[in-house]
Amino acid sequence: MATAVVEVVMPQMGVSVSEGTVLKWLKQEGETIAADEPLLEISTDKVDTEVPSPGSGVVTQILVAEGETVAVGTTLAVIAAEGAGAAEPTPEPEPVAEPEPTPASAPAAAAAPPPAPTNGGAGERTFVSPVVSRIAAEHGIDVSGVPGTGTGGRVTKKDILVYIESGPPAPVPPPVAPPPEAPVAAPPPAPAPVAAAPPPPAAPAPAAPAAPVAPAAEGELVEPMTAMRRGIAEHMRRSLDTSAHVTTVFEVDMSKVVALREKLKPEYEKSYGVNPTYLAFIARATVDAIRDWPWVNAEIRGESFVAKQHINLGIAVALEGGKGLIVPVVKNAEGLNLLGIARAVADLAERSRNKKLLPDDVQGGTFTITNPGGWGAIVGTPIINQPQVAILDVEALVKRAVVIQDDRGKDVIAIRPMMNLCLSFDHRLVDGAYAAQFMKQLREQLENWGEENY
């Protein structure tokens, strides 16, 4: 009698994710587990998260060790109903010997070769993920010519990147047709002309060897990159190769924001359990400025650009110990007030650090805000989060002596809480004047914040 078992597979954490790494097993073989109880932690190039158990029972088999990276859909573990024991593997059927064909029937029994798959078919080989399609379009590559190592020959992100780095294979020269046989002439026979042998085709240039990896020296510790770190490396390098990065920096007097935050903080913490951070104020002001300068909320597609009608704010969250960077998204931020944005930012940051994000939480961003100022940074040149065209860098709030005008219009020196806001933008779409006008409006709203803004 077959035992009812549940297979735990590597989940699909987003349409562009093709593999994941097992970080840690939270249960071991022989331990019981309840449905939806955390079973293991996985890492992809998008997010680190816990995988809940799809059923209740006993963990009878763990098939993928910690640290291994496997494709989406790979079976990671087997869970059987408690007390049922481990499922017995299905025995392989014994091969059936085929009768040897007789000489007379051999030609008729020869099987015709299966038809080669075409690019127009609906098989797995023709499917490519959005990230592969985007990389291929950026480099002008026909995906059908890229050797695929995925299931059914599907081209993975790793395949397309290897193809780009090594370059397309050298074209194979066409076969040289043998010289035609000399016609039989009437006697006396004329000797057939001797054709000169064609020169051998030139050997293709050898591919450039990969740079040798230096062995670890004394005092060095070599650690492999995680799936998330590899994804960040590829994403950042591709962004620099794609966008024409320009950064502009604006200095903002945050006096009114500081005063308003001090007024609202006790009420927000007592009534709503949320801290109105400076990031929440800046995010709210950014949404208002984007409404008047929509091209910073756009995307370039080929020779066209798409200005998004919704504002999905990506908020960069650094994981502890430099383990990676996650950019969860506040969806439809144009419909949120200051309290709503403060709640959303706090919730996403908490779930990012506790590995509770869902695939949808890290997709669909249209504009990104990063906040290194929390650690004291005062200026930065952030890299654009593709396929977006702008990213805002929030720097530290620092009290400085500045020159202002007093009530009589005289220049005086005063101490003010100042902050630098740095905008990196894609000059292929956004010009310097457009970016400066967007930043000018953002600065004016922060410096003149009133009750109508929250």
BALO-499214 format. One record per residue (C-alpha): residue number from 0; residue in three letters; x, y, z. Coordinates in nm, 2 decimals. Layout:
[NUM, "ALA", [X, Y, Z]],
...
# end
This chain:
[0, "MET", [0.00, 0.00, 0.00]],
[1, "ALA", [0.15, 0.34, -0.10]],
[2, "THR", [0.22, 0.59, 0.17]],
[3, "ALA", [0.07, 0.94, 0.13]],
[4, "VAL", [0.36, 1.18, 0.12]],
[5, "VAL", [0.40, 1.55, 0.05]],
[6, "GLU", [0.70, 1.68, -0.15]],
[7, "VAL", [0.86, 2.01, -0.05]],
[8, "VAL", [0.99, 2.19, -0.37]],
[9, "MET", [1.20, 2.50, -0.43]],
[10, "PRO", [0.93, 2.77, -0.47]],
[11, "GLN", [0.91, 3.03, -0.75]],
[12, "MET", [1.00, 3.35, -0.57]],
[13, "GLY", [0.91, 3.58, -0.86]],
[14, "VAL", [0.88, 3.54, -1.24]],
[15, "SER", [1.25, 3.62, -1.30]],
[16, "VAL", [1.39, 3.38, -1.03]],
[17, "SER", [1.51, 3.05, -1.17]],
[18, "GLU", [1.70, 2.90, -0.87]],
[19, "GLY", [1.73, 2.93, -0.49]],
[20, "THR", [1.98, 2.84, -0.22]],
[21, "VAL", [1.90, 2.64, 0.09]],
[22, "LEU", [2.03, 2.85, 0.38]],
[23, "LYS", [1.91, 2.66, 0.69]],
[24, "TRP", [1.69, 2.36, 0.77]],
[25, "LEU", [1.47, 2.45, 1.07]],
[26, "LYS", [1.36, 2.08, 1.10]],
[27, "GLN", [1.57, 1.77, 1.07]],
[28, "GLU", [1.49, 1.42, 0.95]],
[29, "GLY", [1.26, 1.23, 1.19]],
[30, "GLU", [1.11, 1.55, 1.34]],
[31, "THR", [0.74, 1.63, 1.33]],
[32, "ILE", [0.61, 1.94, 1.17]],
[33, "ALA", [0.27, 2.11, 1.14]],
[34, "ALA", [0.13, 2.26, 0.82]],
[35, "ASP", [0.25, 2.62, 0.76]],
[36, "GLU", [0.52, 2.58, 1.03]],
[37, "PRO", [0.85, 2.72, 0.90]],
[38, "LEU", [1.06, 2.43, 0.76]],
[39, "LEU", [1.36, 2.59, 0.60]],
[40, "GLU", [1.52, 2.92, 0.50]],
[41, "ILE", [1.61, 2.99, 0.14]],
[42, "SER", [1.79, 3.27, -0.05]],
[43, "THR", [1.74, 3.40, -0.40]],
[44, "ASP", [1.87, 3.70, -0.59]],
[45, "LYS", [1.55, 3.88, -0.49]],
[46, "VAL", [1.48, 3.79, -0.13]],
[47, "ASP", [1.57, 3.57, 0.17]],
[48, "THR", [1.26, 3.41, 0.32]],
[49, "GLU", [1.13, 3.11, 0.52]],
[50, "VAL", [0.95, 2.83, 0.34]],
[51, "PRO", [0.64, 2.69, 0.54]],
[52, "SER", [0.56, 2.33, 0.54]],
[53, "PRO", [0.29, 2.23, 0.28]],
[54, "GLY", [0.16, 1.96, 0.51]],
[55, "SER", [0.17, 1.80, 0.86]],
[56, "GLY", [0.37, 1.49, 0.95]],
[57, "VAL", [0.73, 1.37, 0.99]],
[58, "VAL", [1.02, 1.49, 0.78]],
[59, "THR", [1.13, 1.16, 0.64]],
[60, "GLN", [1.39, 1.28, 0.38]],
[61, "ILE", [1.60, 1.60, 0.33]],
[62, "LEU", [1.73, 1.58, -0.02]],
[63, "VAL", [1.92, 1.92, -0.05]],
[64, "ALA", [2.19, 2.01, 0.19]],
[65, "GLU", [2.24, 2.36, 0.34]],
[66, "GLY", [2.44, 2.58, 0.11]],
[67, "GLU", [2.33, 2.40, -0.21]],
[68, "THR", [2.17, 2.60, -0.50]],
[69, "VAL", [1.90, 2.42, -0.70]],
[70, "ALA", [1.65, 2.51, -0.97]],
[71, "VAL", [1.29, 2.61, -0.90]],
[72, "GLY", [1.07, 2.31, -0.87]],
[73, "THR", [1.35, 2.08, -0.73]],
[74, "THR", [1.23, 1.85, -0.45]],
[75, "LEU", [1.39, 1.96, -0.13]],
[76, "ALA", [1.24, 1.73, 0.13]],
[77, "VAL", [0.97, 1.46, 0.18]],
[78, "ILE", [0.71, 1.48, 0.46]],
[79, "ALA", [0.50, 1.17, 0.55]],
[80, "ALA", [0.20, 1.14, 0.77]],
[81, "GLU", [0.31, 1.09, 1.13]],
[82, "GLY", [0.35, 0.72, 1.21]],
[83, "ALA", [0.33, 0.61, 0.84]],
[84, "GLY", [0.71, 0.58, 0.80]],
[85, "ALA", [0.92, 0.68, 0.51]],
[86, "ALA", [0.78, 0.63, 0.17]],
[87, "GLU", [0.94, 0.35, -0.03]],
[88, "PRO", [1.09, 0.46, -0.36]],
[89, "THR", [0.92, 0.34, -0.67]],
[90, "PRO", [1.12, 0.05, -0.81]],
[91, "GLU", [1.27, 0.10, -1.16]],
[92, "PRO", [1.10, -0.12, -1.42]],
[93, "GLU", [1.33, -0.39, -1.56]],
[94, "PRO", [1.44, -0.33, -1.91]],
[95, "VAL", [1.26, -0.54, -2.17]],
[96, "ALA", [1.49, -0.70, -2.43]],
[97, "GLU", [1.40, -0.60, -2.78]],
[98, "PRO", [1.41, -0.88, -3.05]],
[99, "GLU", [1.69, -0.85, -3.29]],
[100, "PRO", [1.56, -0.76, -3.64]],
[101, "THR", [1.61, -1.00, -3.92]],
[102, "PRO", [1.82, -0.87, -4.22]],
[103, "ALA", [1.51, -0.85, -4.44]],
[104, "SER", [1.32, -0.64, -4.19]],
[105, "ALA", [1.60, -0.42, -4.07]],
[106, "PRO", [1.55, -0.13, -4.31]],
[107, "ALA", [1.18, -0.12, -4.24]],
[108, "ALA", [1.23, -0.14, -3.87]],
[109, "ALA", [1.47, 0.15, -3.86]],
[110, "ALA", [1.30, 0.43, -3.67]],
[111, "ALA", [1.28, 0.77, -3.82]],
[112, "PRO", [1.47, 1.04, -3.62]],
[113, "PRO", [1.24, 1.26, -3.41]],
[114, "PRO", [1.16, 1.59, -3.56]],
[115, "ALA", [1.38, 1.87, -3.43]],
[116, "PRO", [1.20, 2.13, -3.22]],
[117, "THR", [1.13, 2.45, -3.39]],
[118, "ASN", [1.15, 2.80, -3.23]],
[119, "GLY", [0.78, 2.85, -3.31]],
[120, "GLY", [0.67, 2.56, -3.08]],
[121, "ALA", [0.53, 2.59, -2.74]],
[122, "GLY", [0.79, 2.38, -2.57]],
[123, "GLU", [1.01, 2.48, -2.27]],
[124, "ARG", [1.30, 2.56, -2.49]],
[125, "THR", [1.12, 2.86, -2.64]],
[126, "PHE", [1.02, 3.01, -2.30]],
[127, "VAL", [1.25, 3.26, -2.14]],
[128, "SER", [1.20, 3.46, -1.82]],
[129, "PRO", [1.15, 3.83, -1.83]],
[130, "VAL", [1.50, 3.90, -1.70]],
[131, "VAL", [1.66, 3.69, -1.98]],
[132, "SER", [1.45, 3.87, -2.24]],
[133, "ARG", [1.55, 4.21, -2.10]],
[134, "ILE", [1.92, 4.12, -2.09]],
[135, "ALA", [1.90, 3.98, -2.45]],
[136, "ALA", [1.72, 4.29, -2.57]],
[137, "GLU", [1.98, 4.52, -2.41]],
[138, "HIS", [2.26, 4.34, -2.59]],
[139, "GLY", [2.08, 4.28, -2.91]],
[140, "ILE", [2.10, 3.90, -2.88]],
[141, "ASP", [1.87, 3.64, -3.04]],
[142, "VAL", [1.78, 3.41, -2.75]],
[143, "SER", [1.72, 3.12, -2.99]],
[144, "GLY", [2.09, 3.11, -3.07]],
[145, "VAL", [2.20, 3.08, -2.70]],
[146, "PRO", [2.27, 2.73, -2.57]],
[147, "GLY", [2.04, 2.66, -2.28]],
[148, "THR", [2.12, 2.45, -1.98]],
[149, "GLY", [1.78, 2.47, -1.81]],
[150, "THR", [1.50, 2.22, -1.81]],
[151, "GLY", [1.42, 2.12, -2.17]],
[152, "GLY", [1.71, 2.33, -2.30]],
[153, "ARG", [1.56, 2.66, -2.16]],
[154, "VAL", [1.80, 2.95, -2.15]],
[155, "THR", [1.86, 3.07, -1.80]],
[156, "LYS", [2.00, 3.40, -1.68]],
[157, "LYS", [2.34, 3.23, -1.62]],
[158, "ASP", [2.34, 3.10, -1.98]],
[159, "ILE", [2.28, 3.45, -2.13]],
[160, "LEU", [2.54, 3.61, -1.91]],
[161, "VAL", [2.80, 3.35, -2.00]],
[162, "TYR", [2.71, 3.40, -2.37]],
[163, "ILE", [2.76, 3.77, -2.34]],
[164, "GLU", [3.10, 3.74, -2.16]],
[165, "SER", [3.24, 3.48, -2.40]],
[166, "GLY", [3.08, 3.62, -2.72]],
[167, "PRO", [2.89, 3.43, -2.99]],
[168, "PRO", [3.06, 3.12, -3.13]],
[169, "ALA", [3.27, 3.17, -3.45]],
[170, "PRO", [3.06, 3.10, -3.76]],
[171, "VAL", [3.12, 2.75, -3.91]],
[172, "PRO", [3.25, 2.78, -4.27]],
[173, "PRO", [3.03, 2.61, -4.53]],
[174, "PRO", [3.14, 2.27, -4.65]],
[175, "VAL", [3.36, 2.28, -4.96]],
[176, "ALA", [3.20, 2.08, -5.24]],
[177, "PRO", [3.43, 1.82, -5.40]],
[178, "PRO", [3.54, 1.90, -5.75]],
[179, "PRO", [3.31, 1.75, -6.02]],
[180, "GLU", [3.41, 1.42, -6.18]],
[181, "ALA", [3.56, 1.46, -6.52]],
[182, "PRO", [3.32, 1.36, -6.80]],
[183, "VAL", [3.40, 1.04, -6.99]],
[184, "ALA", [3.53, 1.15, -7.33]],
[185, "ALA", [3.54, 0.94, -7.65]],
[186, "PRO", [3.86, 0.75, -7.70]],
[187, "PRO", [4.13, 0.84, -7.68]],
[188, "PRO", [4.03, 0.95, -7.32]],
[189, "ALA", [4.16, 1.29, -7.21]],
[190, "PRO", [4.31, 1.31, -6.86]],
[191, "ALA", [4.08, 1.46, -6.60]],
[192, "PRO", [4.20, 1.81, -6.48]],
[193, "VAL", [4.36, 1.80, -6.14]],
[194, "ALA", [4.18, 2.05, -5.91]],
[195, "ALA", [4.39, 2.23, -5.65]],
[196, "ALA", [4.30, 2.12, -5.30]],
[197, "PRO", [4.12, 2.40, -5.12]],
[198, "PRO", [4.30, 2.55, -4.83]],
[199, "PRO", [4.19, 2.43, -4.49]],
[200, "PRO", [3.94, 2.66, -4.31]],
[201, "ALA", [4.09, 2.89, -4.06]],
[202, "ALA", [4.07, 2.77, -3.71]],
[203, "PRO", [3.83, 2.98, -3.49]],
[204, "ALA", [4.00, 3.22, -3.26]],
[205, "PRO", [4.02, 3.06, -2.91]],
[206, "ALA", [3.80, 3.21, -2.65]],
[207, "ALA", [3.98, 3.44, -2.40]],
[208, "PRO", [4.06, 3.23, -2.09]],
[209, "ALA", [3.89, 3.33, -1.77]],
[210, "ALA", [4.11, 3.54, -1.54]],
[211, "PRO", [4.28, 3.30, -1.30]],
[212, "VAL", [4.15, 3.31, -0.94]],
[213, "ALA", [4.43, 3.38, -0.70]],
[214, "PRO", [4.45, 3.12, -0.42]],
[215, "ALA", [4.40, 3.24, -0.06]],
[216, "ALA", [4.71, 3.38, 0.09]],
[217, "GLU", [4.80, 3.37, 0.46]],
[218, "GLY", [4.55, 3.57, 0.66]],
[219, "GLU", [4.28, 3.56, 0.39]],
[220, "LEU", [3.94, 3.38, 0.42]],
[221, "VAL", [3.76, 3.29, 0.10]],
[222, "GLU", [3.38, 3.27, 0.11]],
[223, "PRO", [3.15, 3.20, -0.18]],
[224, "MET", [2.90, 3.46, -0.27]],
[225, "THR", [2.54, 3.39, -0.17]],
[226, "ALA", [2.27, 3.38, -0.43]],
[227, "MET", [2.15, 3.73, -0.32]],
[228, "ARG", [2.50, 3.87, -0.34]],
[229, "ARG", [2.55, 3.73, -0.69]],
[230, "GLY", [2.22, 3.88, -0.79]],
[231, "ILE", [2.31, 4.22, -0.65]],
[232, "ALA", [2.65, 4.21, -0.83]],
[233, "GLU", [2.49, 4.13, -1.16]],
[234, "HIS", [2.21, 4.38, -1.12]],
[235, "MET", [2.44, 4.67, -1.03]],
[236, "ARG", [2.69, 4.60, -1.30]],
[237, "ARG", [2.42, 4.57, -1.56]],
[238, "SER", [2.26, 4.90, -1.44]],
[239, "LEU", [2.59, 5.09, -1.49]],
[240, "ASP", [2.62, 4.93, -1.84]],
[241, "THR", [2.26, 5.03, -1.93]],
[242, "SER", [2.18, 5.37, -1.79]],
[243, "ALA", [2.37, 5.70, -1.84]],
[244, "HIS", [2.41, 5.78, -1.47]],
[245, "VAL", [2.41, 6.14, -1.35]],
[246, "THR", [2.38, 6.25, -0.99]],
[247, "THR", [2.26, 6.59, -0.86]],
[248, "VAL", [2.28, 6.70, -0.49]],
[249, "PHE", [2.04, 6.94, -0.32]],
[250, "GLU", [2.08, 7.08, 0.04]],
[251, "VAL", [1.76, 7.10, 0.24]],
[252, "ASP", [1.68, 7.28, 0.55]],
[253, "MET", [1.47, 7.03, 0.75]],
[254, "SER", [1.37, 7.27, 1.04]],
[255, "LYS", [1.00, 7.25, 0.98]],
[256, "VAL", [1.00, 6.88, 0.93]],
[257, "VAL", [1.20, 6.83, 1.26]],
[258, "ALA", [0.95, 7.05, 1.45]],
[259, "LEU", [0.65, 6.87, 1.30]],
[260, "ARG", [0.80, 6.53, 1.37]],
[261, "GLU", [0.86, 6.62, 1.74]],
[262, "LYS", [0.49, 6.72, 1.76]],
[263, "LEU", [0.35, 6.41, 1.58]],
[264, "LYS", [0.58, 6.14, 1.73]],
[265, "PRO", [0.41, 6.09, 2.07]],
[266, "GLU", [0.06, 6.07, 1.91]],
[267, "TYR", [0.17, 5.83, 1.63]],
[268, "GLU", [0.35, 5.60, 1.87]],
[269, "LYS", [0.07, 5.60, 2.13]],
[270, "SER", [-0.22, 5.57, 1.89]],
[271, "TYR", [-0.08, 5.38, 1.60]],
[272, "GLY", [0.24, 5.22, 1.73]],
[273, "VAL", [0.45, 5.36, 1.45]],
[274, "ASN", [0.75, 5.60, 1.45]],
[275, "PRO", [0.72, 5.89, 1.19]],
[276, "THR", [1.08, 5.88, 1.07]],
[277, "TYR", [1.24, 6.14, 0.85]],
[278, "LEU", [1.23, 5.88, 0.57]],
[279, "ALA", [0.85, 5.88, 0.59]],
[280, "PHE", [0.83, 6.26, 0.55]],
[281, "ILE", [1.07, 6.25, 0.25]],
[282, "ALA", [0.88, 5.96, 0.09]],
[283, "ARG", [0.55, 6.15, 0.12]],
[284, "ALA", [0.70, 6.47, -0.03]],
[285, "THR", [0.86, 6.26, -0.31]],
[286, "VAL", [0.52, 6.12, -0.41]],
[287, "ASP", [0.38, 6.48, -0.44]],
[288, "ALA", [0.68, 6.60, -0.65]],
[289, "ILE", [0.66, 6.30, -0.88]],
[290, "ARG", [0.30, 6.40, -0.97]],
[291, "ASP", [0.44, 6.71, -1.14]],
[292, "TRP", [0.75, 6.55, -1.28]],
[293, "PRO", [0.64, 6.21, -1.39]],
[294, "TRP", [0.94, 6.12, -1.61]],
[295, "VAL", [1.14, 6.03, -1.30]],
[296, "ASN", [0.88, 5.76, -1.24]],
[297, "ALA", [0.91, 5.62, -1.59]],
[298, "GLU", [1.08, 5.32, -1.77]],
[299, "ILE", [1.27, 5.31, -2.10]],
[300, "ARG", [1.15, 5.03, -2.34]],
[301, "GLY", [1.35, 5.02, -2.66]],
[302, "GLU", [1.31, 5.35, -2.83]],
[303, "SER", [1.01, 5.45, -2.62]],
[304, "PHE", [0.95, 5.53, -2.26]],
[305, "VAL", [0.65, 5.45, -2.03]],
[306, "ALA", [0.55, 5.71, -1.77]],
[307, "LYS", [0.38, 5.51, -1.49]],
[308, "GLN", [0.04, 5.63, -1.37]],
[309, "HIS", [0.10, 5.47, -1.03]],
[310, "ILE", [0.38, 5.54, -0.79]],
[311, "ASN", [0.53, 5.22, -0.63]],
[312, "LEU", [0.81, 5.33, -0.40]],
[313, "GLY", [1.10, 5.09, -0.35]],
[314, "ILE", [1.26, 5.13, -0.01]],
[315, "ALA", [1.61, 4.99, 0.01]],
[316, "VAL", [1.67, 4.79, 0.33]],
[317, "ALA", [2.02, 4.67, 0.43]],
[318, "LEU", [2.04, 4.33, 0.60]],
[319, "GLU", [2.25, 4.30, 0.91]],
[320, "GLY", [2.62, 4.22, 0.88]],
[321, "GLY", [2.63, 4.32, 0.51]],
[322, "LYS", [2.44, 4.00, 0.41]],
[323, "GLY", [2.26, 4.18, 0.13]],
[324, "LEU", [2.02, 4.45, 0.03]],
[325, "ILE", [1.65, 4.41, -0.03]],
[326, "VAL", [1.42, 4.66, -0.20]],
[327, "PRO", [1.06, 4.60, -0.09]],
[328, "VAL", [0.79, 4.81, -0.25]],
[329, "VAL", [0.52, 5.04, -0.11]],
[330, "LYS", [0.25, 4.99, -0.37]],
[331, "ASN", [0.03, 5.28, -0.49]],
[332, "ALA", [0.20, 5.52, -0.26]],
[333, "GLU", [0.01, 5.81, -0.43]],
[334, "GLY", [-0.30, 5.70, -0.23]],
[335, "LEU", [-0.12, 5.71, 0.12]],
[336, "ASN", [-0.09, 6.00, 0.36]],
[337, "LEU", [0.20, 6.05, 0.60]],
[338, "LEU", [0.07, 5.80, 0.85]],
[339, "GLY", [0.00, 5.54, 0.58]],
[340, "ILE", [0.35, 5.57, 0.43]],
[341, "ALA", [0.51, 5.55, 0.78]],
[342, "ARG", [0.32, 5.23, 0.86]],
[343, "ALA", [0.41, 5.07, 0.52]],
[344, "VAL", [0.78, 5.16, 0.55]],
[345, "ALA", [0.80, 5.02, 0.90]],
[346, "ASP", [0.62, 4.70, 0.81]],
[347, "LEU", [0.83, 4.63, 0.51]],
[348, "ALA", [1.16, 4.70, 0.70]],
[349, "GLU", [1.05, 4.46, 0.98]],
[350, "ARG", [0.95, 4.18, 0.74]],
[351, "SER", [1.27, 4.22, 0.54]],
[352, "ARG", [1.49, 4.17, 0.84]],
[353, "ASN", [1.28, 3.88, 0.97]],
[354, "LYS", [1.26, 3.70, 0.63]],
[355, "LYS", [0.88, 3.74, 0.60]],
[356, "LEU", [0.86, 3.91, 0.27]],
[357, "LEU", [0.64, 3.76, -0.01]],
[358, "PRO", [0.75, 3.76, -0.38]],
[359, "ASP", [0.50, 4.03, -0.46]],
[360, "ASP", [0.66, 4.26, -0.20]],
[361, "VAL", [0.98, 4.30, -0.40]],
[362, "GLN", [0.83, 4.35, -0.75]],
[363, "GLY", [0.68, 4.64, -0.94]],
[364, "GLY", [0.88, 4.93, -0.81]],
[365, "THR", [0.88, 5.25, -1.02]],
[366, "PHE", [1.10, 5.48, -0.81]],
[367, "THR", [1.35, 5.39, -0.53]],
[368, "ILE", [1.46, 5.56, -0.21]],
[369, "THR", [1.78, 5.45, -0.03]],
[370, "ASN", [1.87, 5.58, 0.32]],
[371, "PRO", [2.24, 5.55, 0.41]],
[372, "GLY", [2.21, 5.87, 0.61]],
[373, "GLY", [2.10, 5.66, 0.90]],
[374, "TRP", [2.46, 5.56, 0.95]],
[375, "GLY", [2.60, 5.91, 0.91]],
[376, "ALA", [2.67, 5.93, 0.53]],
[377, "ILE", [2.64, 6.29, 0.40]],
[378, "VAL", [2.67, 6.24, 0.02]],
[379, "GLY", [2.63, 5.95, -0.22]],
[380, "THR", [2.59, 5.85, -0.59]],
[381, "PRO", [2.34, 5.56, -0.58]],
[382, "ILE", [2.31, 5.32, -0.87]],
[383, "ILE", [1.97, 5.31, -1.04]],
[384, "ASN", [1.75, 5.01, -0.98]],
[385, "GLN", [1.67, 4.88, -1.33]],
[386, "PRO", [1.44, 4.92, -1.52]],
[387, "GLN", [1.37, 5.25, -1.33]],
[388, "VAL", [1.53, 5.58, -1.43]],
[389, "ALA", [1.59, 5.75, -1.09]],
[390, "ILE", [1.68, 5.68, -0.73]],
[391, "LEU", [1.68, 5.92, -0.44]],
[392, "ASP", [1.96, 5.90, -0.18]],
[393, "VAL", [1.87, 6.03, 0.17]],
[394, "GLU", [2.17, 6.14, 0.37]],
[395, "ALA", [2.23, 6.22, 0.74]],
[396, "LEU", [2.05, 6.51, 0.92]],
[397, "VAL", [2.34, 6.73, 1.04]],
[398, "LYS", [2.32, 7.06, 1.24]],
[399, "ARG", [2.53, 7.32, 1.06]],
[400, "ALA", [2.59, 7.69, 1.06]],
[401, "VAL", [2.42, 7.84, 0.75]],
[402, "VAL", [2.35, 8.19, 0.63]],
[403, "ILE", [1.98, 8.29, 0.63]],
[404, "GLN", [1.78, 8.61, 0.62]],
[405, "ASP", [1.62, 8.74, 0.93]],
[406, "ASP", [1.28, 8.92, 0.96]],
[407, "ARG", [1.44, 9.24, 0.84]],
[408, "GLY", [1.60, 9.08, 0.53]],
[409, "LYS", [1.95, 9.09, 0.67]],
[410, "ASP", [2.19, 8.80, 0.63]],
[411, "VAL", [2.26, 8.63, 0.96]],
[412, "ILE", [2.43, 8.30, 1.06]],
[413, "ALA", [2.21, 8.04, 1.22]],
[414, "ILE", [2.22, 7.68, 1.33]],
[415, "ARG", [1.99, 7.46, 1.11]],
[416, "PRO", [1.93, 7.09, 1.07]],
[417, "MET", [2.05, 7.03, 0.72]],
[418, "MET", [2.02, 6.73, 0.49]],
[419, "ASN", [2.16, 6.64, 0.15]],
[420, "LEU", [1.93, 6.47, -0.09]],
[421, "CYS", [2.11, 6.31, -0.39]],
[422, "LEU", [1.92, 6.21, -0.71]],
[423, "SER", [2.08, 5.97, -0.96]],
[424, "PHE", [1.89, 5.97, -1.29]],
[425, "ASP", [1.92, 5.82, -1.63]],
[426, "HIS", [2.03, 6.09, -1.87]],
[427, "ARG", [1.89, 5.89, -2.16]],
[428, "LEU", [1.54, 6.02, -2.06]],
[429, "VAL", [1.58, 6.27, -1.78]],
[430, "ASP", [1.78, 6.58, -1.85]],
[431, "GLY", [1.97, 6.78, -1.58]],
[432, "ALA", [1.72, 7.07, -1.59]],
[433, "TYR", [1.42, 6.83, -1.54]],
[434, "ALA", [1.59, 6.65, -1.26]],
[435, "ALA", [1.68, 6.98, -1.09]],
[436, "GLN", [1.33, 7.11, -1.11]],
[437, "PHE", [1.20, 6.79, -0.96]],
[438, "MET", [1.45, 6.83, -0.67]],
[439, "LYS", [1.37, 7.20, -0.63]],
[440, "GLN", [1.00, 7.12, -0.58]],
[441, "LEU", [1.09, 6.84, -0.33]],
[442, "ARG", [1.31, 7.07, -0.14]],
[443, "GLU", [1.05, 7.35, -0.13]],
[444, "GLN", [0.79, 7.11, 0.01]],
[445, "LEU", [1.02, 6.98, 0.29]],
[446, "GLU", [1.13, 7.34, 0.38]],
[447, "ASN", [0.77, 7.47, 0.39]],
[448, "TRP", [0.59, 7.16, 0.53]],
[449, "GLY", [0.24, 7.24, 0.65]],
[450, "GLU", [-0.05, 7.05, 0.80]],
[451, "GLU", [-0.20, 7.00, 0.45]],
[452, "ASN", [0.09, 6.77, 0.36]],
[453, "TYR", [0.00, 6.50, 0.61]],
# end
